[in-house]
Amino acid sequence: MKNSFFKSGFILFAYLLLFYGCKTVVVLPTKTPVKKVNIEALVSKIRSNYPKLDKLRSRIKATYDDGKREQQVIIQFRMENKKKLWLSANMLVPIAKLMITPEQVSFYEKFQKTYFIGDFDLINKPFGTNFGYSDIEKLFLGKPYLDPGIGKWKQISNPEYYILIPQGKRSGLKPTLFFDPVSFLLKEQRIIIPQTNYSISIKYLRHIRLQGKAIPSLIKMILFDGSKIKSLELEFTKTYLTEGLSFPFEIPQGYSKLKL
């Protein structure tokens, strides 16, 4: 009887130890970030916010500021997940169109009557970067440039945000990621471009929820070249998740090809 009691107690103890030892660590929403947070559990919360969608359309009020002058333009934005991004800029009348697919970048503008069809050098050449289609799509969806669930990451202590930086030997850009401790949404990513004076900060100042999905509604991109600051603010004033969506794009006749 006594041996049976101890045997049953041991089995119960082993079961509890196994159950709680294997139980997933949960990171709860808090106003102040947890010091030495379990990064794997944090990443799980972060990834749960990634919007899963097929097609998206929006109206964007874009404001460009180079420190000397400020200029606004209205952009019609359409996206088909993992396939294409389409933007049409207007200043009372259409002035330019841009189409980005995983294979190429195409655009034309009506002021100088020029166009471009080619690879991502149009975006990368000025900065010496290596951005691809998925990186640009992530920017609009509020997803980090690098997935914090891949490789080693380190937490930087901060009273306002969970800040993660990549560790170990990695080629390419290494962003610093800022996450809200309540919503676990990405609030900012900072990228220093190696061997240049350039740094880029992408801030997600506001989100909206559509069908349970958190989508950025105010993005501010700040470029610092070592001496001057330029910024581009994108305010998404009307955003829809939709099924039927067209992407009209045809370069007008008589336009000159732009040379990089």
Wavefront OBJ file of the C-alpha trace (Angstrom):
o trace
v 0.000 0.000 0.000
v 2.791 2.333 0.984
v 4.771 1.512 -2.176
v 1.646 2.028 -4.268
v 1.125 5.473 -2.696
v 4.703 6.589 -3.419
v 4.528 5.126 -6.921
v 1.327 7.052 -7.702
v 2.796 10.237 -6.213
v 5.957 9.877 -8.283
v 3.956 9.393 -11.505
v 1.837 12.479 -10.700
v 4.961 14.543 -9.963
v 6.619 13.390 -13.186
v 3.470 14.219 -15.162
v 3.256 17.734 -13.718
v 6.951 18.319 -14.315
v 6.643 17.144 -17.907
v 3.449 19.136 -18.543
v 4.669 22.445 -17.141
v 8.198 21.954 -18.392
v 6.949 21.566 -21.962
v 4.277 24.245 -21.690
v 4.854 27.151 -24.083
v 6.013 30.372 -22.435
v 3.447 33.138 -22.958
v 4.330 36.826 -23.210
v 1.395 38.903 -21.980
v 0.592 42.491 -23.020
v 2.163 44.989 -20.602
v 2.635 48.738 -20.625
v 6.292 48.279 -19.734
v 8.357 45.697 -21.653
v 9.516 42.640 -19.707
v 13.258 42.643 -19.097
v 14.995 39.552 -20.455
v 11.859 38.450 -22.266
v 11.648 34.987 -23.793
v 12.414 35.977 -27.385
v 10.890 32.841 -28.894
v 7.582 33.522 -27.135
v 7.754 37.205 -28.084
v 8.295 36.320 -31.745
v 5.261 34.044 -31.625
v 3.116 37.022 -30.524
v 4.701 39.256 -33.160
v 4.069 36.781 -35.967
v 0.428 36.358 -34.922
v -0.076 39.999 -35.990
v 1.225 39.531 -39.523
v -1.714 40.333 -41.828
v -2.696 37.442 -44.080
v -4.511 38.849 -47.093
v -4.907 38.391 -50.810
v -5.787 41.748 -52.351
v -5.679 45.247 -50.907
v -6.489 48.693 -52.241
v -6.036 52.092 -50.642
v -5.926 55.825 -51.206
v -2.711 57.378 -49.890
v -1.911 60.997 -49.120
v 1.865 61.154 -49.586
v 3.853 64.071 -48.169
v 7.500 64.531 -49.152
v 9.736 66.904 -47.171
v 13.401 67.492 -48.011
v 13.900 70.207 -45.394
v 13.497 73.009 -47.919
v 10.061 72.336 -49.341
v 7.092 70.121 -48.747
v 5.058 68.532 -51.510
v 1.888 66.453 -51.441
v 0.531 63.962 -53.933
v -2.411 61.553 -53.889
v -1.605 57.910 -54.688
v -3.971 55.115 -55.596
v -2.424 51.923 -54.238
v -3.269 48.319 -55.099
v -1.594 45.101 -54.048
v -1.969 41.423 -54.814
v -0.076 39.444 -52.193
v 3.298 38.102 -53.420
v 2.474 39.081 -57.004
v 2.330 42.821 -57.667
v 2.227 46.345 -56.274
v 0.603 49.111 -58.323
v 0.710 52.848 -57.606
v -0.832 55.717 -59.550
v 0.135 59.258 -58.484
v -2.134 62.252 -59.045
v -1.849 66.009 -58.701
v -5.337 66.962 -59.942
v -4.465 64.846 -63.010
v -2.523 61.540 -63.221
v 1.222 62.195 -63.295
v 2.904 58.802 -62.910
v 2.361 55.070 -62.545
v 4.540 52.419 -60.935
v 4.243 48.633 -61.140
v 6.414 46.302 -59.065
v 6.433 42.528 -59.454
v 8.897 39.925 -58.152
v 10.581 40.036 -61.569
v 10.842 43.738 -62.390
v 10.122 47.401 -61.710
v 8.240 49.487 -64.293
v 7.145 53.108 -64.216
v 6.438 56.130 -66.353
v 5.960 59.810 -65.573
v 4.206 62.456 -67.638
v 6.255 65.571 -66.858
v 9.432 64.564 -68.709
v 7.682 61.768 -70.625
v 10.128 59.123 -69.500
v 9.724 55.473 -68.545
v 11.697 52.613 -67.033
v 11.417 48.841 -67.287
v 14.089 46.838 -65.540
v 15.259 45.210 -62.363
v 15.415 46.508 -58.813
v 18.515 48.638 -59.517
v 16.089 51.539 -59.840
v 15.485 51.244 -56.095
v 18.814 49.830 -54.944
v 21.425 51.713 -56.955
v 21.143 55.060 -55.099
v 21.799 53.356 -51.748
v 23.858 50.298 -52.630
v 21.157 48.031 -51.178
v 19.664 44.737 -52.283
v 15.933 45.141 -51.708
v 13.600 42.773 -53.531
v 9.864 42.562 -54.077
v 9.082 40.855 -50.765
v 10.985 43.565 -48.852
v 8.871 46.317 -50.395
v 5.672 44.399 -49.721
v 6.718 43.955 -46.079
v 7.165 47.723 -45.797
v 3.515 48.372 -46.704
v 2.222 45.567 -44.470
v 4.173 46.593 -41.370
v 6.338 43.471 -41.297
v 10.034 43.525 -40.301
v 12.729 43.481 -42.978
v 14.286 40.461 -41.266
v 12.196 37.796 -39.560
v 13.093 37.824 -35.827
v 12.160 34.148 -35.726
v 15.151 33.227 -37.903
v 18.650 33.219 -36.442
v 19.815 34.671 -33.148
v 18.435 37.943 -31.816
v 19.216 40.049 -28.780
v 16.892 42.221 -26.719
v 17.953 45.812 -25.989
v 16.530 47.151 -22.737
v 14.059 49.989 -23.277
v 11.225 51.386 -21.088
v 8.814 51.799 -24.018
v 9.424 49.100 -26.643
v 10.674 45.581 -27.137
v 13.814 46.236 -29.179
v 15.435 43.360 -31.047
v 18.724 43.332 -32.980
v 20.178 40.432 -34.992
v 23.245 38.610 -33.669
v 25.975 36.532 -35.281
v 27.512 36.723 -38.707
v 24.986 37.905 -41.267
v 25.433 39.389 -44.681
v 23.359 42.352 -45.804
v 21.383 44.851 -43.775
v 20.832 44.401 -40.043
v 17.742 46.258 -38.831
v 16.894 47.314 -35.300
v 13.252 46.423 -34.630
v 10.891 48.195 -32.200
v 7.697 46.414 -31.068
v 4.817 47.716 -28.976
v 4.560 45.759 -25.670
v 0.743 45.882 -25.663
v -0.192 45.154 -29.296
v 3.114 43.501 -30.341
v 2.898 45.445 -33.610
v 6.039 46.704 -35.308
v 6.391 50.416 -34.503
v 9.732 51.171 -36.135
v 12.626 49.571 -37.958
v 15.963 51.318 -38.340
v 18.488 50.297 -40.947
v 22.051 51.542 -41.273
v 23.405 50.958 -44.769
v 26.965 49.565 -44.543
v 29.871 51.525 -46.046
v 27.724 54.636 -46.485
v 26.469 57.516 -44.372
v 22.868 56.519 -45.067
v 20.397 55.372 -42.462
v 16.703 54.662 -42.955
v 14.002 54.743 -40.311
v 10.531 53.383 -41.073
v 7.929 54.290 -38.452
v 4.448 52.804 -38.205
v 2.581 55.567 -36.432
v -0.938 54.192 -36.753
v -2.768 50.982 -37.671
v -6.325 50.079 -38.584
v -8.048 46.715 -38.268
v -9.864 45.214 -41.226
v -11.506 41.816 -40.772
v -9.350 41.289 -37.714
v -6.130 42.155 -39.550
v -3.869 44.994 -38.340
v -2.739 47.070 -41.333
v -0.591 50.233 -41.198
v -2.546 53.430 -41.867
v 0.263 55.953 -41.262
v 3.868 55.223 -42.257
v 6.750 57.667 -42.074
v 10.055 56.935 -43.800
v 13.057 59.038 -42.852
v 16.311 59.028 -44.831
v 19.466 60.533 -43.325
v 22.490 60.886 -45.614
v 24.918 62.017 -42.930
v 24.024 65.688 -43.161
v 20.459 66.101 -44.432
v 17.135 64.519 -43.535
v 14.439 63.711 -46.072
v 11.083 62.214 -45.155
v 8.104 60.633 -46.871
v 4.846 60.250 -44.951
v 2.163 57.895 -46.267
v -1.310 58.348 -44.826
v -3.726 55.611 -45.902
v -7.069 57.428 -45.884
v -9.235 54.691 -47.418
v -8.237 51.042 -47.279
v -10.206 48.005 -48.416
v -9.698 44.264 -48.606
v -11.242 43.261 -51.897
v -11.572 40.404 -54.358
v -11.851 41.949 -57.817
v -8.889 44.211 -58.590
v -7.313 45.394 -61.850
v -3.775 46.709 -62.387
v -3.873 48.824 -65.572
v -0.401 49.718 -66.797
v 0.631 50.686 -70.318
v 3.531 52.975 -71.218
v 2.329 55.747 -73.586
v 3.859 55.981 -77.034
v 6.632 58.510 -77.582
v 8.110 58.269 -74.082
v 11.909 58.070 -73.674
v 13.536 55.240 -71.740
v 15.256 56.385 -68.558
v 18.902 55.350 -68.170
v 20.263 54.687 -64.682
l 1 2 3 4 5 6 7 8 9 10 11 12 13 14 15 16 17 18 19 20 21 22 23 24 25 26 27 28 29 30 31 32 33 34 35 36 37 38 39 40 41 42 43 44 45 46 47 48 49 50 51 52 53 54 55 56 57 58 59 60 61 62 63 64 65 66 67 68 69 70 71 72 73 74 75 76 77 78 79 80 81 82 83 84 85 86 87 88 89 90 91 92 93 94 95 96 97 98 99 100 101 102 103 104 105 106 107 108 109 110 111 112 113 114 115 116 117 118 119 120 121 122 123 124 125 126 127 128 129 130 131 132 133 134 135 136 137 138 139 140 141 142 143 144 145 146 147 148 149 150 151 152 153 154 155 156 157 158 159 160 161 162 163 164 165 166 167 168 169 170 171 172 173 174 175 176 177 178 179 180 181 182 183 184 185 186 187 188 189 190 191 192 193 194 195 196 197 198 199 200 201 202 203 204 205 206 207 208 209 210 211 212 213 214 215 216 217 218 219 220 221 222 223 224 225 226 227 228 229 230 231 232 233 234 235 236 237 238 239 240 241 242 243 244 245 246 247 248 249 250 251 252 253 254 255 256 257 258 259 260
